[in-house]
């Protein structure tokens, strides 16, 4: 039997995170393109987002992470404001141009991954004060971004494969 040490992974693995972030658009863009046009803007239930809205939200919220990174690298432990999609104007996501949003998402993701690849180990551990989290570092923030991609990709997948409409 192998020891548990053989399965130990580093707590923070920036390279694994960077690969995940880099590949996000390669998973999400084809996924949204698989949704039939007549279902793109169809909401699965009242108050639930359509596939279109999930995809546009991913693109729209991307800039938040870029701005936070700049602050966390330039300032010591800056106070960060939480993001609440409910603060957006009603139907802002439905009014976005999906093609432009996806193109921007792919471009911005490439730019941020390039920027992150240049970070030192100390920069990955820089902190910001986020009111919703006890501890918040650059690494945690971008892990959240990768998980955010997957959460919305899963919601798009649910809509795509939903049996009863």
Kinemage of the C-alpha trace (Angstrom):
@kinemage 1
@onewidth
@group {chain A} dominant
@subgroup {mainchain}
@vectorlist {calphas} color= white
{ca unk a 1} P 0.000 0.000 0.000
{ca unk a 2} L 1.303 3.434 -0.934
{ca unk a 3} L 1.706 6.038 1.746
{ca unk a 4} L -0.522 9.076 1.755
{ca unk a 5} L 2.596 11.179 1.146
{ca unk a 6} L 2.661 9.825 -2.412
{ca unk a 7} L -0.613 11.659 -3.043
{ca unk a 8} L 0.422 14.952 -1.454
{ca unk a 9} L 0.131 17.968 -3.717
{ca unk a 10} L 1.345 21.488 -3.040
{ca unk a 11} L -1.215 23.694 -1.335
{ca unk a 12} L -0.785 26.365 -4.007
{ca unk a 13} L 0.072 25.217 -7.501
{ca unk a 14} L 0.046 28.306 -9.728
{ca unk a 15} L 0.922 26.317 -12.854
{ca unk a 16} L -2.093 24.016 -12.493
{ca unk a 17} L -4.271 27.056 -11.898
{ca unk a 18} L -2.842 28.854 -14.934
{ca unk a 19} L -3.531 25.871 -17.188
{ca unk a 20} L -7.110 25.735 -15.923
{ca unk a 21} L -7.622 29.468 -16.464
{ca unk a 22} L -6.030 29.357 -19.903
{ca unk a 23} L -8.271 26.529 -21.037
{ca unk a 24} L -11.516 28.037 -19.701
{ca unk a 25} L -12.463 29.702 -22.990
{ca unk a 26} L -11.650 26.489 -24.896
{ca unk a 27} L -14.330 24.729 -22.861
{ca unk a 28} L -16.919 27.469 -22.438
{ca unk a 29} L -17.040 28.958 -25.938
{ca unk a 30} L -17.725 25.643 -27.733
{ca unk a 31} L -20.217 24.779 -24.984
{ca unk a 32} L -22.259 27.943 -25.523
{ca unk a 33} L -22.045 27.414 -29.287
{ca unk a 34} L -23.667 23.977 -28.800
{ca unk a 35} L -26.798 25.540 -27.308
{ca unk a 36} L -29.485 25.671 -30.019
{ca unk a 37} L -30.236 29.290 -31.023
{ca unk a 38} L -33.860 28.987 -29.903
{ca unk a 39} L -32.694 28.033 -26.388
{ca unk a 40} L -29.898 30.578 -25.973
{ca unk a 41} L -32.040 33.246 -24.329
{ca unk a 42} L -34.652 30.905 -22.899
{ca unk a 43} L -34.626 30.876 -19.120
{ca unk a 44} L -35.019 27.426 -17.555
{ca unk a 45} L -37.276 28.846 -14.820
{ca unk a 46} L -38.437 32.276 -13.656
{ca unk a 47} L -35.559 34.113 -12.023
{ca unk a 48} L -32.930 31.730 -13.437
{ca unk a 49} L -30.408 32.817 -16.040
{ca unk a 50} L -30.406 31.607 -19.624
{ca unk a 51} L -27.288 30.113 -21.230
{ca unk a 52} L -26.823 33.481 -22.956
{ca unk a 53} L -26.815 35.306 -19.622
{ca unk a 54} L -24.362 32.857 -18.047
{ca unk a 55} L -21.938 33.283 -20.954
{ca unk a 56} L -22.220 37.086 -20.954
{ca unk a 57} L -21.791 37.186 -17.174
{ca unk a 58} L -18.503 35.295 -17.446
{ca unk a 59} L -17.258 37.886 -19.921
{ca unk a 60} L -18.612 40.890 -18.020
{ca unk a 61} L -17.224 39.916 -14.629
{ca unk a 62} L -13.730 39.193 -15.954
{ca unk a 63} L -12.589 42.804 -15.618
{ca unk a 64} L -13.292 42.737 -11.898
{ca unk a 65} L -10.469 40.234 -11.382
{ca unk a 66} L -8.037 42.265 -13.490
{ca unk a 67} L -8.793 45.379 -11.447
{ca unk a 68} L -8.415 43.528 -8.153
{ca unk a 69} L -5.082 42.066 -9.257
{ca unk a 70} L -3.732 45.517 -10.068
{ca unk a 71} L -4.781 46.807 -6.648
{ca unk a 72} L -3.463 43.792 -4.747
{ca unk a 73} L -0.066 44.113 -6.440
{ca unk a 74} L 0.150 47.903 -6.022
{ca unk a 75} L -1.308 48.330 -2.522
{ca unk a 76} L -0.695 46.566 0.751
{ca unk a 77} L -3.787 44.550 1.729
{ca unk a 78} L -6.371 46.776 -0.043
{ca unk a 79} L -10.028 46.730 0.925
{ca unk a 80} L -11.945 45.014 -1.904
{ca unk a 81} L -15.579 45.503 -2.737
{ca unk a 82} L -17.683 42.369 -3.269
{ca unk a 83} L -19.381 41.915 -6.607
{ca unk a 84} L -23.124 41.353 -6.688
{ca unk a 85} L -24.654 40.576 -10.101
{ca unk a 86} L -27.924 41.922 -8.682
{ca unk a 87} L -26.382 45.402 -8.777
{ca unk a 88} L -26.365 45.308 -12.586
{ca unk a 89} L -29.134 46.952 -14.595
{ca unk a 90} L -32.010 44.564 -15.353
{ca unk a 91} L -31.449 42.565 -18.534
{ca unk a 92} L -27.934 44.011 -19.013
{ca unk a 93} L -26.720 40.498 -19.866
{ca unk a 94} L -29.521 39.865 -22.379
{ca unk a 95} L -28.671 43.132 -24.145
{ca unk a 96} L -24.994 42.263 -24.608
{ca unk a 97} L -23.622 41.105 -27.947
{ca unk a 98} L -22.752 37.449 -27.304
{ca unk a 99} L -20.122 37.194 -30.047
{ca unk a 100} L -18.351 40.335 -28.844
{ca unk a 101} L -18.586 39.153 -25.230
{ca unk a 102} L -17.021 35.775 -26.032
{ca unk a 103} L -14.287 37.349 -28.133
{ca unk a 104} L -13.493 39.766 -25.297
{ca unk a 105} L -13.536 36.946 -22.758
{ca unk a 106} L -11.020 34.892 -24.748
{ca unk a 107} L -8.753 37.902 -25.357
{ca unk a 108} L -8.890 39.140 -21.758
{ca unk a 109} L -8.299 35.643 -20.398
{ca unk a 110} L -5.171 35.307 -22.516
{ca unk a 111} L -3.933 38.677 -21.282
{ca unk a 112} L -4.524 37.913 -17.612
{ca unk a 113} L -2.899 34.474 -17.864
{ca unk a 114} L 0.138 36.095 -19.455
{ca unk a 115} L 0.243 38.616 -16.605
{ca unk a 116} L -0.141 35.891 -13.977
{ca unk a 117} L 2.662 33.801 -15.491
{ca unk a 118} L 5.054 36.642 -14.621
{ca unk a 119} L 4.128 36.708 -10.910
{ca unk a 120} L 6.679 35.766 -8.295
{ca unk a 121} L 5.744 33.324 -5.513
{ca unk a 122} L 5.467 36.290 -3.128
{ca unk a 123} L 3.059 38.077 -5.477
{ca unk a 124} L 0.778 35.026 -5.612
{ca unk a 125} L 0.473 35.331 -1.812
{ca unk a 126} L -0.316 39.077 -1.713
{ca unk a 127} L -3.533 39.739 0.139
{ca unk a 128} L -6.596 41.885 -0.070
{ca unk a 129} L -9.348 42.348 2.507
{ca unk a 130} L -12.583 40.954 1.135
{ca unk a 131} L -15.616 41.252 3.448
{ca unk a 132} L -16.900 37.779 2.512
{ca unk a 133} L -13.668 35.835 3.132
{ca unk a 134} L -11.414 35.355 6.152
{ca unk a 135} L -8.325 35.141 3.927
{ca unk a 136} L -7.977 36.332 0.327
{ca unk a 137} L -4.795 36.126 -1.744
{ca unk a 138} L -4.051 36.568 -5.437
{ca unk a 139} L -3.938 32.773 -5.730
{ca unk a 140} L -7.323 32.340 -4.013
{ca unk a 141} L -8.846 35.091 -6.145
{ca unk a 142} L -7.815 33.402 -9.389
{ca unk a 143} L -8.823 29.994 -8.098
{ca unk a 144} L -12.242 31.605 -7.568
{ca unk a 145} L -12.162 32.792 -11.173
{ca unk a 146} L -11.452 29.251 -12.427
{ca unk a 147} L -14.237 27.861 -10.245
{ca unk a 148} L -16.535 30.682 -11.385
{ca unk a 149} L -15.960 29.579 -14.997
{ca unk a 150} L -16.843 26.013 -14.130
{ca unk a 151} L -19.950 26.975 -12.145
{ca unk a 152} L -21.386 28.886 -15.082
{ca unk a 153} L -20.223 26.262 -17.580
{ca unk a 154} L -22.134 23.681 -15.545
{ca unk a 155} L -25.268 25.855 -15.630
{ca unk a 156} L -24.940 26.189 -19.421
{ca unk a 157} L -24.498 22.411 -19.661
{ca unk a 158} L -27.670 21.885 -17.610
{ca unk a 159} L -29.595 24.116 -19.990
{ca unk a 160} L -28.088 22.441 -23.041
{ca unk a 161} L -28.981 18.934 -21.884
{ca unk a 162} L -32.297 19.707 -20.189
{ca unk a 163} L -34.864 17.152 -21.331
{ca unk a 164} L -38.109 18.988 -20.707
{ca unk a 165} L -38.634 22.524 -21.994
